[in-house]
Amino acid sequence: MKSAVHFLIIKFSVRIAYMYIFLVTILIIICLVVLVTGFIQVNNLIALFLAKGVPFVPLNKQQLERIKKNLKISNIKDKKIVDLGSGDGRVLRLFEQMGAEDIVGYEINWWAHIKAKILNSYFKSKVKVFYKNFNNVDLSQFDVVFCYLLPRNLKKMVKRFEKEIRSDAIIISYAFEIDGWQGEIEMIETNQLKPKLDRIFIYKK
């Protein structure tokens, strides 16, 4: 009888120990998730401040497909392309799929930049991504400048575009027009159901 009781006590103690370990593990995981989420959110706020209000808002798969289907860049293989605020690099990799070989992106959001590095490695992409504010980059070296920026941010870029963009280069703005642009403008509607959405604007001097 005593051995049976002793066995039950040991069995109960083991179960309690396992439950304790399980609960501690869950608590640790929850703490890690909270810490990582908090870190990412703080990083996003810092990046938003450093980028002067330019948020990280990635294009979805359907939007990328519309760009690939409707945007035609002549001699893309020979063009040097930059994405201003490249996020996780998905637009850069899209241009690579379209045939471009010299592609660069600048991103000030640390988490988005790290994600871009990981995804580029996973997809064996040769695009280059830099943790740097695009406001500190000379744009005269590029043939194609891609941007997905809010109208207020685009308006602030007009003087820089006019000063730094070469006469043979183009600016591609996704979704939003560049208010105040004095050169040539071409608009491509990519969403037939909602024509005012997902438009591509191409600018030349």
Beta strands, then each sheet from edge to edge (+ up, - down):
strand 1: 80-84
strand 2: 102-107
strand 3: 128-131
strand 4: 144-147
strand 5: 170-174
strand 6: 184-188
strand 7: 200-204
sheet 1: 3+ 2+ 1+ 4+ 5+ 7- 6+
end
